[in-house]
Amino acid sequence: MLAAAVPAAAGCGSGGSPGGTGPSAAGCPAVLREAKAAVRRAESTATAWNGPTTGPGAVPGKTLVYVAQTMTNPGVAGVAKGVREAAQRIGWSVRVIDGEGTPAGIQAALGQAVTLKPSGIVIGGFDPRPTSQQVARAEAAGIPLVGWHAVSAPGPSTDPRLFTNVTTKVEEVAKAAADWVIARSDGAAGVVVFTDDSIPFAGTKSRLIERRLAACPGVELLAHKNIPIPDASRRTPQEVASLLPRLGRRWTYSVAINDLYFDDAAPAFRAAGKPGAGPPLNIGAGDGDPSAFRRINSEQYQAATVPEPLSQQGWQIVDEFNRAFAGRPASGYVAPVHIATAENSAGATSWDPEGYREAYEKIWHG
């Protein structure tokens, strides 16, 4: 995963940058050109459905259990909503069990899900390896598992055993967030990264973000803050309040592996008299929940997000289960990366690309 994530910072050198935090972007033209071109592509909203258009018809009478890492994670909750919507359209029933963000809670939730003997179980936003006993019970019972952000890579997984894992490519999301910082700052920024290293997907994402930022020598990583998502509402305001006087004007950008950190950071920024439009300019590298879009559109302590198409991924999860129940392979679909800003979101509160509902319904019902 890591080795292929970051292009070499060819052509980088030193130089002065008025008001910057390090060497001038002029000393790193190749990285800056690439970042600006990538951001332009990712900010485009002229997209057509590029996912599956063929597959098995609806297998009737199925039941799903969605085991959530925590329903306080807006991404996890957004996907659950998409699963419910799609299940209703295909004619299945869904139950959601909240793991409440703790290892014991997640183990208990997954154990309860297996006991219910559903047709399929969704691993909603957590690493299934610490729940190996429950996963083994599901496998022994012949219950397929489909993950959302369960492992770092999209597609089928053998260890842990998942029929498929639905996610954007973590390398692309991380690169998009870092490129936005490089492009927007013209290669001169002081950056704080917020992450949850207890989640492998999130830990990988933050490492990739930091490696990409390091490709431009004028971008300085000021701090790496590891705050578990279940603790974010309590710890993030304290961390931000501590960082602001220590970093001062050097802190010009932030990247978080999940938008919710900026919801929790906003009161501390506000109390310190920081303007809502920045600096620091803040970008979330997932998941693009409605509150993130509201902050972006109102310029309240978040400038951009690299959103997951949460509803579409919920529909995809249902379609992947339908393929599993029909004895067919996983679709292999991976949603393309997107960057949402106030300029291109047109007041929307989610990244909801067009065409997927119609495409999936046509597959299921002809």
N, C-alpha and C positions, 0 to 999 in steps of 0.2 A: 504493500500500500504506500509506504512512505517514499520508497526509492524513486517512484515515477512521478511524484507529485509536483516537484518544483523544477522548472527549467533553470539552467545555469544563468547567473547574472552576468552574461557576457557584456563586455564593453564598459563595466563599471569602473569609476575612478573617483578622484576626490575633487572638491571644489567648494566654493562658498555659496551659501543660500541665505539671503536676507530673511530673517524671521523664521527660518527653518530650524530643525532639530539636529541636523547633521549635514553630510555632504550634499551638494546640489544634485537635483535630478539630471542636470546637464551632463553629469559624469556617468549616468546610467541610462542612456537613451533607448537602448534595445528593450529593457524591461518596461520602461514607461510607455513606449509605443505599443508593446504587446498588451499591457494592462488596459490602456485606453481603448484599443480595438475590442478586447474581450468584454469590457464593460458596455460598450455600445451595443454589441450583439445581445448581451444578457438583459439589457434594459428594453429591448424591443418587445412590443406587445402584439405584433402582427404574427400570431401563431395559429396554426391549424392542427387538428388532432393528428398525431403521428404514432398513436398506439395501435393495439390490435383491432382488427375489424372482422376477424373470423375466429371461430372457436365453437365449443360444444353448446348446444341449447341448454336451457335451465334444467338442472337436476332437481326434481321437486322434493319438498318436505324436509329440508335440512335445517339444522340448528347450529348456531355458532355461539361461543363464549369469547368475549373480548376481555382479556386480562390486562388491565392498565397498570403501568409502572406507578403513576399517580394521576388522577384526574385533575390535579391542580396544574399539571403541565399542559399548557394550551394546545401544543401539537398533538399530544396523546388524545386529548379530549376532542380535538377537531377531526382526527381520523376516526375516532369512535362514532362521531356524528355521521361521517360519510359511510361507514359500515352499516349503520342502522338504516340510512336512507336507501342504500343499494339493496340491502337484504329485503326491505319492504317491497322493492320493485321486482326482485327475482322471486319473492314468495317464501322467504325463510324467516325464522325468528332469531333474535339476538338478545343475549344477556351480557351486561357489563359488570365485571367484578374489579373493584379498585384495590390495588396492592398498597396504596397509601405511601409509596415512596421508601419503604424500609425493606431490607432483605427478608425479615420474618413475615412481613405483610404480603410481599410478593410470593413467597413460597406458599403461604396459606391460601392466597387467592388462586394460584395455579393448581394447588392440590384440590381445592373446592371445584374448580373448573373440570378437572379430570373426573371427579366423583359424579358430576352431573351427566357424564357420558354424552357429550354433544357430538355432532358430526365433525366439527372442527374447532380449533382453539387459535385465537389470535394472540401472539406475543407482542403486546403493545408498548414498545419503547423501553424494554429492559433486556439485559444480557441473560439468556436462558441457562448459561452454564452453571451459575450458583444454584439453580433449581433442577439439577440433573436428575434427582430422584423422581420429581414430578414429571419431567420430560420423559424419563424411561417408562413411567406408568402410562403416559399418553401413548407412547409408541407401542407398548405391549397391548394396549386396548385398541390399536388400529386407528387412533385419532390423529389426523394430519395437523401439523402446526404451520401457520403462516406468520412470519414476523413483520413488524414495522419498526425500523431502526433497531432491530434485535442484534444484528451483527453489522460490521462496517461496510460490507459489500452487498450490492443487490444480487438477487437470484438465489437459486437453490443452495443449501448448505448441508454438508455431511456431518460437521462437528461444530456446533450442535446440529442435530438433524431437523432441518426445516424444509418443507416443500418448496418454499421460496421466501425471500426477504424483500419487502417493498421499501424502497428508499431511493432518493436521488443519489448520485455518486458523491461520496464524501469528499473526494479529491476535487471535484468540480465546484462544490459548494464552498469549500475552504478557499480555493483559488479565486472564486468570484468575489468573496468578501474582502480578501486581501488586495486583489486588483483594484477594487473600488477605492480603498484607502490610498493605494499608490497613485491611481489616476487622479482622484479628487485633490490630493495634496501636492500633485506634481512631484512626487517622490521625496517629500520632506515632511515627516510626521513623527510625533511621539505617541505611542500606542499602548493602551492597556487592554489585555485580553482576559475575558471572564469565561470560565469553563467549569465543567464537572468531570474531574478525572476518574470518578468512580464508575462512569458509564463508558465502556470502551469506545463506542461510536463517537461520543463527545470528546474524549481524550485524544483520539486520533485526529479529529477535526481541528482541535486547537493546535496540535503539533504541526499540522499541515499549514494552517494559517500563519503560524510563526515562521515556518521555513520559507513560505512564499514572501512574507514581509521582508525577511532577511536578504532576499534577492536584490533589494534596492538599498544601498548603504545609507541613504538619507533617511530611511525609516528606522526609528529606534524603538525596540520593545522596552517599555518602561516598567511594566509589571505583568506577571502571570498570576491571576487570582483564581484559585481552585475553590469554588463554592458549590457544594452539592445542591442540586435543584430543590430538594425538599427543604433546605435551609436558606434558600435564596431570599425570601421575604424578610428574614431576621438578620442575615449577615451582610447582604449587599449594601444596605444603607450605611452600616458601620464601616465597611471597607472603603466605600466611596468617600465618606466623610474623612477618613484617615488619609486617603491618597491625595485629596485635593490640595491641602496645604503643603504636603511633602513634594508633590510634582509641579504644582503651580502652573505656569503658562506653557511648560513643556508638554503637558497632556493635551493633545489636540484631536486625537481620534481614539475610539474604543471599538473593539470587536468582541461580540459575545456569541457563544455557541447556541444560545437560545435567546429569543427576544425578551423573555420574561425578566432577565436581569435588568433591563432598562426600565421596566415598569417599577421595579424595586429601587432602582438607583435614582429615579426622578425626584423624589422628595429631598434627597441629600444634595443633588445638584441645585434644586430650587432654593434650599435653605442657605446654600453658599453663594447665592446671587448669580449663578450661571444662567445665561440666556437659553431659552428652550431650543433655539436654532443652532446652538453651539458657538464656540468650541467648549468641550470636545464634541466632534461629530461622531455619532454612534451608529454602527451597523450590526444587525443581528444576522448570524449565519444559520438561520432557522429559528422558529418554524414558520413565521409569517402569520401569527394568529391575529384576530380582529383588533385586539388592543394595540398591537404593534402598528398596524395600519393607521389606527386613529392617532397614535403619537406622531407617526410620520406625516400624515396629512395636516396635522395641526402644529407641526414643528415644535413638539414638546419632548425634547431629549432623546429623539431618535430620528435619524435622517434617511435610513435605508434598511432593507432586510433582503435576505436571500431566502424567499419563502418556499416551503414545500407546498405542492398543490394538495392540501390535506384532504379535501373532499374527494378529489380524483383518486387519491391513494386508497381511501376507504372503499371506493367502488372497485378499484383494482384488486384489493384484498378479496372481496366477494367473488370477483371473476376468477382469481387464482384458485380459490377453494372449489369453484364449479369445475374447473379443469381437473383438479385433483379427484373430485368425486366421479368424474367421467372417465378417469383413467388416462388423462392426457397430460403432457408435460406443462410446466409453467410457461407463461407467455414470454418471459424475457424482457418485458418492457421496462424502461427506465425513463422517468420524466426528465426533460431537459432543464438545465439551470436557468433561473430568472432572477433579476434584481428589481425590486420594487422601490420606487421613490415617490415623493409627492407629485413630481412632474409626470409620471407615467401611470399612476394608479387610478387617476380620475375619481378620487373619493371612495374607491372600493375598500372593503374591509377584509379582503382575502385575495389570494392569487387563485383564481378559478378559471383555468383555460377552457376554451370552448370545445364542444363536440364529443366529450367522452361519455356523457350520459346517453346520448343518442346512439353512440357506437356500441356501448355495452348492452343496451336494451335490444338493439338489433341482433347482436350475437345471441342473446339469451332467448328472445321471443320471436325472432325472424322479422 
